[in-house]
């Protein structure tokens, strides 16, 4: 098994649940782009997508399609151009990323998040009723050379995660990217 195959199993585990849950609801819309009212360093950190949003008696109701636990597997390790990639069991909708690096390109990271959350809300729904977008991206922290952030990968394709990994792979001094549930 390679990295793409493992990530595809993670995504399928979550997406099957998402699509089945979506089929049980009516009168609303999936993956609605919303903006939180909070102070953050960049507008991308205010955005999130509700799994399912509907209006009930004039009130907006959000429904999250959560799994009962992560997709289980042994810790996966792969070297990619001098950088180690490690994948622990995690939920596609509750992913933590930690990067051991000398520096990182904040603008490139925010551009990645902006593209994959589809901040302009232009991506069409596919045949399964999903937009293939991330649902949330947290402001990163960077104590002692450990960049850490959370991302709800939502219905984004595996390509989004591979692009994220490549973003760090091209940065000199990146030693390791870890994807998992908690650190």
Beta strands, then each sheet from edge to edge (+ up, - down):
strand 1: 28-35
strand 2: 47-56
strand 3: 59-63
strand 4: 76-80
strand 5: 83-87
strand 6: 95-100
strand 7: 136-137
strand 8: 141-143
strand 9: 146-152
strand 10: 176-180
sheet 1: 1+ 2- 3+
sheet 2: 4+ 5- 10- 6+ 9- 7+
sheet 3: 4+ 5- 10- 6+ 9- 8+
end
